[in-house]
Amino acid sequence: MIRPLPRVVLVTLRGLALVVGLPVTATAQGQFFFMQALDGAGRPVLDLSPEEVEVVQGDTSCRTESLLLETGGMKIALLVENSAQSANSLNALRDGVQAFLTALGPEHEVALITIAGQVRFRVPFTTDRAKLAEEAGRLFVETGTVGALVDGFIETWDRRFTDEDPWPVFVVVGYDGPDASGGRKERQFNNFVVEFVSRGGTAHVVLNATQGEALPRQVGQNVAQNSGGSYNALAAATGMTKVLTDLAGTMGTNYEQLKHRYRVAVACRANAGSINVKVTRPGVGIRLYADRRPANR
Protein backbone atom coordinates (compact mmCIF):
# COMPACT_ATOMS: atom_id res chain seq x y z
CA MET A 1 0.00 0.00 0.00
CA ILE A 2 1.21 3.51 -0.75
CA ARG A 3 0.15 6.58 1.14
CA PRO A 4 -1.49 9.45 -0.77
CA LEU A 5 1.21 11.37 -2.58
CA PRO A 6 2.60 14.50 -0.88
CA ARG A 7 1.10 17.91 -1.41
CA VAL A 8 3.02 20.39 -3.50
CA VAL A 9 3.87 23.73 -1.93
CA LEU A 10 2.87 26.48 -4.31
CA VAL A 11 4.47 29.89 -4.43
CA THR A 12 3.11 33.44 -4.42
CA LEU A 13 5.43 35.32 -6.77
CA ARG A 14 4.55 38.78 -5.53
CA GLY A 15 5.72 38.07 -2.01
CA LEU A 16 7.26 35.54 0.29
CA ALA A 17 4.11 33.70 1.34
CA LEU A 18 3.85 29.98 0.63
CA VAL A 19 0.51 28.23 0.42
CA VAL A 20 -0.44 24.59 0.34
CA GLY A 21 -1.95 23.65 -3.00
CA LEU A 22 -3.19 20.66 -4.97
CA PRO A 23 -1.94 17.16 -4.21
CA VAL A 24 0.22 15.57 -6.87
CA THR A 25 -2.22 12.65 -7.03
CA ALA A 26 -4.73 14.72 -9.00
CA THR A 27 -3.25 16.70 -11.89
CA ALA A 28 -4.47 17.55 -15.35
CA GLN A 29 -2.27 14.73 -16.63
CA GLY A 30 -3.73 12.07 -14.33
CA GLN A 31 -2.32 10.28 -11.30
CA PHE A 32 1.25 9.12 -10.86
CA PHE A 33 3.42 7.11 -8.55
CA PHE A 34 6.79 5.36 -8.81
CA MET A 35 7.48 1.65 -8.60
CA GLN A 36 10.48 -0.63 -8.54
CA ALA A 37 9.95 -4.25 -9.61
CA LEU A 38 12.34 -6.99 -8.42
CA ASP A 39 12.67 -10.69 -9.14
CA GLY A 40 13.30 -13.36 -6.51
CA ALA A 41 17.05 -12.62 -6.53
CA GLY A 42 16.49 -8.90 -5.97
CA ARG A 43 17.35 -7.93 -9.54
CA PRO A 44 15.35 -5.19 -11.32
CA VAL A 45 12.63 -6.34 -13.70
CA LEU A 46 12.69 -3.95 -16.64
CA ASP A 47 10.13 -5.32 -19.09
CA LEU A 48 6.78 -5.03 -17.32
CA SER A 49 3.77 -4.00 -19.38
CA PRO A 50 0.85 -1.85 -18.15
CA GLU A 51 -1.42 -4.90 -18.33
CA GLU A 52 0.66 -6.57 -15.59
CA VAL A 53 0.10 -3.79 -13.05
CA GLU A 54 -3.22 -3.73 -11.21
CA VAL A 55 -4.08 -0.60 -9.21
CA VAL A 56 -7.01 -0.08 -6.85
CA GLN A 57 -7.79 3.19 -5.07
CA GLY A 58 -10.30 2.72 -2.31
CA ASP A 59 -12.94 0.45 -3.86
CA THR A 60 -12.20 1.64 -7.38
CA SER A 61 -10.15 -0.24 -9.97
CA CYS A 62 -7.85 2.05 -11.91
CA ARG A 63 -6.59 1.77 -15.46
CA THR A 64 -2.80 1.60 -15.78
CA GLU A 65 -2.09 3.91 -18.69
CA SER A 66 1.68 3.79 -18.97
CA LEU A 67 4.93 2.59 -17.41
CA LEU A 68 7.96 4.74 -18.16
CA LEU A 69 11.40 3.51 -17.19
CA GLU A 70 14.49 5.74 -17.34
CA THR A 71 17.52 3.65 -18.19
CA GLY A 72 18.94 5.78 -20.99
CA GLY A 73 19.97 8.85 -19.01
CA MET A 74 18.36 11.99 -17.67
CA LYS A 75 17.14 14.86 -19.84
CA ILE A 76 18.70 17.97 -18.30
CA ALA A 77 17.80 21.57 -19.11
CA LEU A 78 20.75 23.71 -18.00
CA LEU A 79 19.48 27.26 -17.38
CA VAL A 80 22.30 29.82 -17.15
CA GLU A 81 21.81 33.45 -16.27
CA ASN A 82 24.28 35.65 -18.18
CA SER A 83 22.58 38.92 -17.25
CA ALA A 84 24.32 42.16 -16.35
CA GLN A 85 24.74 40.77 -12.86
CA SER A 86 27.27 38.25 -14.23
CA ALA A 87 29.63 40.99 -15.45
CA ASN A 88 32.11 40.49 -12.61
CA SER A 89 31.92 36.71 -12.61
CA LEU A 90 31.72 35.72 -16.27
CA ASN A 91 34.87 33.60 -16.22
CA ALA A 92 33.71 31.81 -13.09
CA LEU A 93 30.32 31.23 -14.74
CA ARG A 94 31.89 29.75 -17.87
CA ASP A 95 34.29 27.59 -15.85
CA GLY A 96 31.52 26.33 -13.59
CA VAL A 97 29.24 25.34 -16.45
CA GLN A 98 32.07 23.59 -18.26
CA ALA A 99 33.09 21.77 -15.07
CA PHE A 100 29.52 20.53 -14.65
CA LEU A 101 29.43 19.22 -18.22
CA THR A 102 32.79 17.48 -17.78
CA ALA A 103 31.80 15.77 -14.52
CA LEU A 104 28.38 14.64 -15.76
CA GLY A 105 28.00 11.08 -17.07
CA PRO A 106 28.03 10.80 -20.89
CA GLU A 107 24.62 9.10 -21.13
CA HIS A 108 22.68 12.18 -20.04
CA GLU A 109 21.26 14.63 -22.56
CA VAL A 110 21.78 18.33 -21.81
CA ALA A 111 20.36 21.49 -23.38
CA LEU A 112 22.04 24.85 -22.78
CA ILE A 113 19.58 27.72 -22.27
CA THR A 114 20.36 31.28 -21.23
CA ILE A 115 17.86 33.35 -19.24
CA ALA A 116 19.16 36.92 -19.42
CA GLY A 117 16.20 39.18 -20.24
CA GLN A 118 14.56 36.46 -22.31
CA VAL A 119 14.88 32.72 -22.78
CA ARG A 120 17.33 31.69 -25.49
CA PHE A 121 17.85 28.05 -26.49
CA ARG A 122 21.57 27.93 -27.29
CA VAL A 123 22.07 24.17 -27.74
CA PRO A 124 19.21 21.65 -28.05
CA PHE A 125 19.25 18.45 -26.01
CA THR A 126 22.34 16.44 -26.91
CA THR A 127 24.97 14.16 -25.44
CA ASP A 128 27.67 16.00 -27.42
CA ARG A 129 29.75 17.43 -24.57
CA ALA A 130 32.21 19.13 -26.92
CA LYS A 131 29.42 21.12 -28.57
CA LEU A 132 27.95 22.09 -25.21
CA ALA A 133 31.33 23.05 -23.75
CA GLU A 134 32.16 25.13 -26.82
CA GLU A 135 28.93 27.10 -26.50
CA ALA A 136 29.44 27.49 -22.74
CA GLY A 137 32.85 29.02 -23.46
CA ARG A 138 31.14 31.59 -25.69
CA LEU A 139 28.78 32.84 -23.00
CA PHE A 140 28.86 36.62 -22.80
CA VAL A 141 27.19 39.23 -20.63
CA GLU A 142 23.87 40.50 -21.94
CA THR A 143 24.29 44.11 -20.85
CA GLY A 144 21.27 45.95 -19.54
CA THR A 145 19.36 42.78 -18.69
CA VAL A 146 18.19 40.96 -15.58
CA GLY A 147 17.39 37.29 -15.15
CA ALA A 148 14.15 35.62 -16.23
CA LEU A 149 14.09 32.50 -14.06
CA VAL A 150 10.33 31.97 -13.97
CA ASP A 151 10.11 32.37 -17.74
CA GLY A 152 13.03 29.97 -18.10
CA PHE A 153 11.23 27.24 -16.19
CA ILE A 154 7.87 27.71 -17.90
CA GLU A 155 9.04 28.16 -21.49
CA THR A 156 11.55 25.32 -21.35
CA TRP A 157 9.02 22.96 -19.79
CA ASP A 158 6.31 23.82 -22.31
CA ARG A 159 8.51 23.83 -25.41
CA ARG A 160 11.31 21.33 -24.81
CA PHE A 161 9.91 18.50 -22.68
CA THR A 162 7.25 15.94 -23.56
CA ASP A 163 5.08 13.43 -21.71
CA GLU A 164 7.45 10.71 -22.91
CA ASP A 165 10.37 12.11 -20.90
CA PRO A 166 10.28 10.00 -17.73
CA TRP A 167 13.01 11.89 -15.87
CA PRO A 168 13.10 15.61 -16.72
CA VAL A 169 15.70 17.66 -14.84
CA PHE A 170 16.47 21.37 -14.45
CA VAL A 171 19.85 22.68 -13.36
CA VAL A 172 19.88 26.43 -12.76
CA VAL A 173 23.00 28.58 -12.47
CA GLY A 174 21.89 32.10 -11.65
CA TYR A 175 21.88 35.15 -9.41
CA ASP A 176 19.57 36.48 -6.74
CA GLY A 177 19.06 39.84 -8.43
CA PRO A 178 15.92 41.27 -10.05
CA ASP A 179 13.87 38.95 -12.24
CA ALA A 180 12.24 40.10 -15.47
CA SER A 181 9.45 37.56 -15.09
CA GLY A 182 8.00 39.45 -12.12
CA GLY A 183 4.72 38.28 -10.62
CA ARG A 184 2.79 38.11 -13.87
CA LYS A 185 2.94 34.33 -14.17
CA GLU A 186 2.06 33.09 -10.71
CA ARG A 187 -0.65 30.70 -11.91
CA GLN A 188 1.47 29.37 -14.78
CA PHE A 189 4.42 28.84 -12.48
CA ASN A 190 2.37 26.96 -9.90
CA ASN A 191 0.86 24.79 -12.64
CA PHE A 192 4.37 24.07 -13.89
CA VAL A 193 5.57 22.99 -10.43
CA VAL A 194 2.63 20.62 -9.89
CA GLU A 195 3.03 19.05 -13.33
CA PHE A 196 6.84 18.89 -13.12
CA VAL A 197 6.80 17.10 -9.76
CA SER A 198 4.02 14.70 -10.78
CA ARG A 199 6.03 13.67 -13.83
CA GLY A 200 9.06 12.77 -11.74
CA GLY A 201 11.09 15.90 -12.42
CA THR A 202 14.02 17.08 -10.30
CA ALA A 203 15.42 20.62 -10.08
CA HIS A 204 18.81 21.71 -8.75
CA VAL A 205 19.46 25.42 -8.24
CA VAL A 206 22.78 27.21 -7.68
CA LEU A 207 22.42 30.95 -6.99
CA ASN A 208 25.13 33.51 -6.48
CA ALA A 209 23.51 35.16 -3.48
CA THR A 210 24.88 38.69 -3.28
CA GLN A 211 21.93 40.98 -4.09
CA GLY A 212 19.31 39.59 -1.70
CA GLU A 213 16.32 39.81 -4.05
CA ALA A 214 13.49 37.61 -2.78
CA LEU A 215 11.99 36.28 -6.00
CA PRO A 216 14.87 34.17 -7.42
CA ARG A 217 15.58 32.67 -4.00
CA GLN A 218 11.93 31.90 -3.40
CA VAL A 219 11.39 30.36 -6.82
CA GLY A 220 14.62 28.36 -6.70
CA GLN A 221 13.99 27.00 -3.22
CA ASN A 222 10.38 26.17 -4.07
CA VAL A 223 11.13 24.08 -7.15
CA ALA A 224 14.11 22.35 -5.54
CA GLN A 225 12.21 21.52 -2.35
CA ASN A 226 9.10 20.24 -4.11
CA SER A 227 11.05 18.04 -6.54
CA GLY A 228 13.57 16.61 -4.08
CA GLY A 229 16.45 18.49 -5.68
CA SER A 230 19.09 20.73 -4.15
CA TYR A 231 19.49 24.46 -3.55
CA ASN A 232 22.86 26.12 -3.08
CA ALA A 233 23.44 29.80 -2.27
CA LEU A 234 27.00 30.95 -3.00
CA ALA A 235 28.56 33.89 -1.22
CA ALA A 236 31.11 34.23 -4.04
CA ALA A 237 31.17 33.10 -7.65
CA THR A 238 34.60 31.55 -7.14
CA GLY A 239 32.87 28.59 -5.50
CA MET A 240 30.84 27.82 -8.60
CA THR A 241 33.20 25.27 -10.16
CA LYS A 242 33.37 23.09 -7.05
CA VAL A 243 29.64 23.25 -6.33
CA LEU A 244 28.70 22.35 -9.91
CA THR A 245 31.29 19.57 -10.10
CA ASP A 246 29.97 18.10 -6.85
CA LEU A 247 26.39 18.49 -8.10
CA ALA A 248 27.14 16.52 -11.27
CA GLY A 249 28.61 13.73 -9.15
CA THR A 250 25.61 13.65 -6.82
CA MET A 251 23.19 13.60 -9.74
CA GLY A 252 25.04 10.67 -11.27
CA THR A 253 24.96 8.74 -8.00
CA ASN A 254 21.25 9.39 -7.54
CA TYR A 255 20.55 8.36 -11.11
CA GLU A 256 22.23 4.99 -10.64
CA GLN A 257 20.19 4.43 -7.48
CA LEU A 258 16.84 5.46 -8.97
CA LYS A 259 16.94 4.69 -12.69
CA HIS A 260 15.08 1.40 -12.31
CA ARG A 261 11.94 3.01 -10.91
CA TYR A 262 8.95 3.01 -13.24
CA ARG A 263 6.84 6.14 -13.42
CA VAL A 264 3.32 4.68 -13.41
CA ALA A 265 0.43 6.72 -14.79
CA VAL A 266 -3.05 5.57 -13.80
CA ALA A 267 -6.61 6.75 -14.33
CA CYS A 268 -9.02 6.38 -11.40
CA ARG A 269 -12.54 7.59 -10.84
CA ALA A 270 -11.62 8.48 -7.26
CA ASN A 271 -8.91 11.01 -6.44
CA ALA A 272 -8.41 10.36 -2.75
CA GLY A 273 -7.30 7.58 -0.45
CA SER A 274 -4.52 5.03 -0.46
CA ILE A 275 -3.45 3.18 -3.58
CA ASN A 276 -3.02 -0.60 -3.60
CA VAL A 277 -0.80 -2.03 -6.35
CA LYS A 278 -0.23 -5.61 -7.50
CA VAL A 279 1.96 -7.03 -10.27
CA THR A 280 0.44 -10.14 -11.82
CA ARG A 281 3.68 -11.64 -13.14
CA PRO A 282 4.70 -14.56 -10.88
CA GLY A 283 7.83 -14.12 -8.80
CA VAL A 284 7.94 -10.32 -9.05
CA GLY A 285 7.84 -8.12 -5.96
CA ILE A 286 7.43 -4.37 -5.93
CA ARG A 287 8.40 -1.33 -3.91
CA LEU A 288 6.33 1.85 -4.19
CA TYR A 289 7.47 5.46 -3.91
CA ALA A 290 5.75 8.83 -4.04
CA ASP A 291 8.52 10.41 -6.13
CA ARG A 292 12.11 10.05 -7.29
CA ARG A 293 13.75 11.32 -4.14
CA PRO A 294 16.72 9.19 -3.03
CA ALA A 295 15.95 6.91 -0.12
CA ASN A 296 18.11 9.00 2.25
CA ARG A 297 16.23 12.25 1.56
C-alpha positions as CSV (number, residue, x, y, z in Angstrom):
1,M,0.0,0.0,0.0
2,I,1.2,3.5,-0.7
3,R,0.2,6.6,1.1
4,P,-1.5,9.5,-0.8
5,L,1.2,11.4,-2.6
6,P,2.6,14.5,-0.9
7,R,1.1,17.9,-1.4
8,V,3.0,20.4,-3.5
9,V,3.9,23.7,-1.9
10,L,2.9,26.5,-4.3
11,V,4.5,29.9,-4.4
12,T,3.1,33.4,-4.4
13,L,5.4,35.3,-6.8
14,R,4.5,38.8,-5.5
15,G,5.7,38.1,-2.0
16,L,7.3,35.5,0.3
17,A,4.1,33.7,1.3
18,L,3.9,30.0,0.6
19,V,0.5,28.2,0.4
20,V,-0.4,24.6,0.3
21,G,-1.9,23.7,-3.0
22,L,-3.2,20.7,-5.0
23,P,-1.9,17.2,-4.2
24,V,0.2,15.6,-6.9
25,T,-2.2,12.7,-7.0
26,A,-4.7,14.7,-9.0
27,T,-3.2,16.7,-11.9
28,A,-4.5,17.6,-15.4
29,Q,-2.3,14.7,-16.6
30,G,-3.7,12.1,-14.3
31,Q,-2.3,10.3,-11.3
32,F,1.2,9.1,-10.9
33,F,3.4,7.1,-8.5
34,F,6.8,5.4,-8.8
35,M,7.5,1.7,-8.6
36,Q,10.5,-0.6,-8.5
37,A,10.0,-4.3,-9.6
38,L,12.3,-7.0,-8.4
39,D,12.7,-10.7,-9.1
40,G,13.3,-13.4,-6.5
41,A,17.0,-12.6,-6.5
42,G,16.5,-8.9,-6.0
43,R,17.3,-7.9,-9.5
44,P,15.4,-5.2,-11.3
45,V,12.6,-6.3,-13.7
46,L,12.7,-3.9,-16.6
47,D,10.1,-5.3,-19.1
48,L,6.8,-5.0,-17.3
49,S,3.8,-4.0,-19.4
50,P,0.9,-1.9,-18.1
51,E,-1.4,-4.9,-18.3
52,E,0.7,-6.6,-15.6
53,V,0.1,-3.8,-13.1
54,E,-3.2,-3.7,-11.2
55,V,-4.1,-0.6,-9.2
56,V,-7.0,-0.1,-6.8
57,Q,-7.8,3.2,-5.1
58,G,-10.3,2.7,-2.3
59,D,-12.9,0.5,-3.9
60,T,-12.2,1.6,-7.4
61,S,-10.2,-0.2,-10.0
62,C,-7.9,2.1,-11.9
63,R,-6.6,1.8,-15.5
64,T,-2.8,1.6,-15.8
65,E,-2.1,3.9,-18.7
66,S,1.7,3.8,-19.0
67,L,4.9,2.6,-17.4
68,L,8.0,4.7,-18.2
69,L,11.4,3.5,-17.2
70,E,14.5,5.7,-17.3
71,T,17.5,3.6,-18.2
72,G,18.9,5.8,-21.0
73,G,20.0,8.9,-19.0
74,M,18.4,12.0,-17.7
75,K,17.1,14.9,-19.8
76,I,18.7,18.0,-18.3
77,A,17.8,21.6,-19.1
78,L,20.8,23.7,-18.0
79,L,19.5,27.3,-17.4
80,V,22.3,29.8,-17.2
81,E,21.8,33.5,-16.3
82,N,24.3,35.7,-18.2
83,S,22.6,38.9,-17.3
84,A,24.3,42.2,-16.4
85,Q,24.7,40.8,-12.9
86,S,27.3,38.2,-14.2
87,A,29.6,41.0,-15.5
88,N,32.1,40.5,-12.6
89,S,31.9,36.7,-12.6
90,L,31.7,35.7,-16.3
91,N,34.9,33.6,-16.2
92,A,33.7,31.8,-13.1
93,L,30.3,31.2,-14.7
94,R,31.9,29.7,-17.9
95,D,34.3,27.6,-15.9
96,G,31.5,26.3,-13.6
97,V,29.2,25.3,-16.5
98,Q,32.1,23.6,-18.3
99,A,33.1,21.8,-15.1
100,F,29.5,20.5,-14.7
101,L,29.4,19.2,-18.2
102,T,32.8,17.5,-17.8
103,A,31.8,15.8,-14.5
104,L,28.4,14.6,-15.8
105,G,28.0,11.1,-17.1
106,P,28.0,10.8,-20.9
107,E,24.6,9.1,-21.1
108,H,22.7,12.2,-20.0
109,E,21.3,14.6,-22.6
110,V,21.8,18.3,-21.8
111,A,20.4,21.5,-23.4
112,L,22.0,24.9,-22.8
113,I,19.6,27.7,-22.3
114,T,20.4,31.3,-21.2
115,I,17.9,33.4,-19.2
116,A,19.2,36.9,-19.4
117,G,16.2,39.2,-20.2
118,Q,14.6,36.5,-22.3
119,V,14.9,32.7,-22.8
120,R,17.3,31.7,-25.5
121,F,17.8,28.0,-26.5
122,R,21.6,27.9,-27.3
123,V,22.1,24.2,-27.7
124,P,19.2,21.7,-28.0
125,F,19.3,18.4,-26.0
126,T,22.3,16.4,-26.9
127,T,25.0,14.2,-25.4
128,D,27.7,16.0,-27.4
129,R,29.7,17.4,-24.6
130,A,32.2,19.1,-26.9
131,K,29.4,21.1,-28.6
132,L,27.9,22.1,-25.2
133,A,31.3,23.1,-23.8
134,E,32.2,25.1,-26.8
135,E,28.9,27.1,-26.5
136,A,29.4,27.5,-22.7
137,G,32.8,29.0,-23.5
138,R,31.1,31.6,-25.7
139,L,28.8,32.8,-23.0
140,F,28.9,36.6,-22.8
141,V,27.2,39.2,-20.6
142,E,23.9,40.5,-21.9
143,T,24.3,44.1,-20.8
144,G,21.3,45.9,-19.5
145,T,19.4,42.8,-18.7
146,V,18.2,41.0,-15.6
147,G,17.4,37.3,-15.1
148,A,14.2,35.6,-16.2
149,L,14.1,32.5,-14.1
150,V,10.3,32.0,-14.0
151,D,10.1,32.4,-17.7
152,G,13.0,30.0,-18.1
153,F,11.2,27.2,-16.2
154,I,7.9,27.7,-17.9
155,E,9.0,28.2,-21.5
156,T,11.5,25.3,-21.3
157,W,9.0,23.0,-19.8
158,D,6.3,23.8,-22.3
159,R,8.5,23.8,-25.4
160,R,11.3,21.3,-24.8
161,F,9.9,18.5,-22.7
162,T,7.2,15.9,-23.6
163,D,5.1,13.4,-21.7
164,E,7.4,10.7,-22.9
165,D,10.4,12.1,-20.9
166,P,10.3,10.0,-17.7
167,W,13.0,11.9,-15.9
168,P,13.1,15.6,-16.7
169,V,15.7,17.7,-14.8
170,F,16.5,21.4,-14.5
171,V,19.9,22.7,-13.4
172,V,19.9,26.4,-12.8
173,V,23.0,28.6,-12.5
174,G,21.9,32.1,-11.7
175,Y,21.9,35.2,-9.4
176,D,19.6,36.5,-6.7
177,G,19.1,39.8,-8.4
178,P,15.9,41.3,-10.1
179,D,13.9,38.9,-12.2
180,A,12.2,40.1,-15.5
181,S,9.4,37.6,-15.1
182,G,8.0,39.4,-12.1
183,G,4.7,38.3,-10.6
184,R,2.8,38.1,-13.9
185,K,2.9,34.3,-14.2
186,E,2.1,33.1,-10.7
187,R,-0.6,30.7,-11.9
188,Q,1.5,29.4,-14.8
189,F,4.4,28.8,-12.5
190,N,2.4,27.0,-9.9
191,N,0.9,24.8,-12.6
192,F,4.4,24.1,-13.9
193,V,5.6,23.0,-10.4
194,V,2.6,20.6,-9.9
195,E,3.0,19.0,-13.3
196,F,6.8,18.9,-13.1
197,V,6.8,17.1,-9.8
198,S,4.0,14.7,-10.8
199,R,6.0,13.7,-13.8
200,G,9.1,12.8,-11.7
201,G,11.1,15.9,-12.4
202,T,14.0,17.1,-10.3
203,A,15.4,20.6,-10.1
204,H,18.8,21.7,-8.7
205,V,19.5,25.4,-8.2
206,V,22.8,27.2,-7.7
207,L,22.4,30.9,-7.0
208,N,25.1,33.5,-6.5
209,A,23.5,35.2,-3.5
210,T,24.9,38.7,-3.3
211,Q,21.9,41.0,-4.1
212,G,19.3,39.6,-1.7
213,E,16.3,39.8,-4.0
214,A,13.5,37.6,-2.8
215,L,12.0,36.3,-6.0
216,P,14.9,34.2,-7.4
217,R,15.6,32.7,-4.0
218,Q,11.9,31.9,-3.4
219,V,11.4,30.4,-6.8
220,G,14.6,28.4,-6.7
221,Q,14.0,27.0,-3.2
222,N,10.4,26.2,-4.1
223,V,11.1,24.1,-7.2
224,A,14.1,22.3,-5.5
225,Q,12.2,21.5,-2.4
226,N,9.1,20.2,-4.1
227,S,11.1,18.0,-6.5
228,G,13.6,16.6,-4.1
229,G,16.4,18.5,-5.7
230,S,19.1,20.7,-4.1
231,Y,19.5,24.5,-3.6
232,N,22.9,26.1,-3.1
233,A,23.4,29.8,-2.3
234,L,27.0,31.0,-3.0
235,A,28.6,33.9,-1.2
236,A,31.1,34.2,-4.0
237,A,31.2,33.1,-7.7
238,T,34.6,31.6,-7.1
239,G,32.9,28.6,-5.5
240,M,30.8,27.8,-8.6
241,T,33.2,25.3,-10.2
242,K,33.4,23.1,-7.0
243,V,29.6,23.3,-6.3
244,L,28.7,22.3,-9.9
245,T,31.3,19.6,-10.1
246,D,30.0,18.1,-6.9
247,L,26.4,18.5,-8.1
248,A,27.1,16.5,-11.3
249,G,28.6,13.7,-9.2
250,T,25.6,13.6,-6.8
251,M,23.2,13.6,-9.7
252,G,25.0,10.7,-11.3
253,T,25.0,8.7,-8.0
254,N,21.3,9.4,-7.5
255,Y,20.5,8.4,-11.1
256,E,22.2,5.0,-10.6
257,Q,20.2,4.4,-7.5
258,L,16.8,5.5,-9.0
259,K,16.9,4.7,-12.7
260,H,15.1,1.4,-12.3
261,R,11.9,3.0,-10.9
262,Y,9.0,3.0,-13.2
263,R,6.8,6.1,-13.4
264,V,3.3,4.7,-13.4
265,A,0.4,6.7,-14.8
266,V,-3.1,5.6,-13.8
267,A,-6.6,6.8,-14.3
268,C,-9.0,6.4,-11.4
269,R,-12.5,7.6,-10.8
270,A,-11.6,8.5,-7.3
271,N,-8.9,11.0,-6.4
272,A,-8.4,10.4,-2.8
273,G,-7.3,7.6,-0.5
274,S,-4.5,5.0,-0.5
275,I,-3.5,3.2,-3.6
276,N,-3.0,-0.6,-3.6
277,V,-0.8,-2.0,-6.4
278,K,-0.2,-5.6,-7.5
279,V,2.0,-7.0,-10.3
280,T,0.4,-10.1,-11.8
281,R,3.7,-11.6,-13.1
282,P,4.7,-14.6,-10.9
283,G,7.8,-14.1,-8.8
284,V,7.9,-10.3,-9.1
285,G,7.8,-8.1,-6.0
286,I,7.4,-4.4,-5.9
287,R,8.4,-1.3,-3.9
288,L,6.3,1.8,-4.2
289,Y,7.5,5.5,-3.9
290,A,5.8,8.8,-4.0
291,D,8.5,10.4,-6.1
292,R,12.1,10.0,-7.3
293,R,13.8,11.3,-4.1
294,P,16.7,9.2,-3.0
295,A,16.0,6.9,-0.1
296,N,18.1,9.0,2.2
297,R,16.2,12.2,1.6
